[in-house]
């Protein structure tokens, strides 16, 4: 966890300085980071389905 104070309305992704717009499981993030998170979650879901670990 960073010792720097959070920027109000700022993206929770440590390497991003965009304005937060979307609440995700990874925090309150900008649109660009939210899209990246969505892709990552979809890839994990697809991998789990291929491995037989879930249902569509």
C-alpha positions, -999 to 999 in steps of 0.1 A, spaced: 0 0 0 13 34 -9 21 60 17 11 87 -7 -24 102 -2 -50 91 -27 -61 118 -52 -98 124 -48 -115 112 -79 -83 97 -92 -79 62 -106 -70 35 -80 -45 19 -105 -11 28 -90 5 36 -124 -24 56 -137 -32 93 -132 -66 93 -149 -99 104 -134 -119 76 -118 -152 68 -134 -160 32 -127 -163 10 -96 -147 -24 -101 -135 -53 -79 -100 -36 -83 -112 -3 -70 -125 30 -85 -108 33 -118 -107 53 -151 -125 41 -182 -92 28 -197 -82 7 -167 -118 -6 -163 -116 -19 -199 -83 -37 -192 -98 -52 -160 -128 -64 -179 -106 -81 -205 -86 -98 -177 -117 -111 -160 -131 -124 -193 -98 -142 -200 -99 -159 -166 -136 -168 -171 -129 -184 -205 -99 -202 -191 -120 -216 -162 -147 -227 -187 -121 -245 -209 -107 -262 -178 -142 -274 -168 -142 -252 -137 -174 -233 -144 -206 -229 -164 -213 -205 -192 
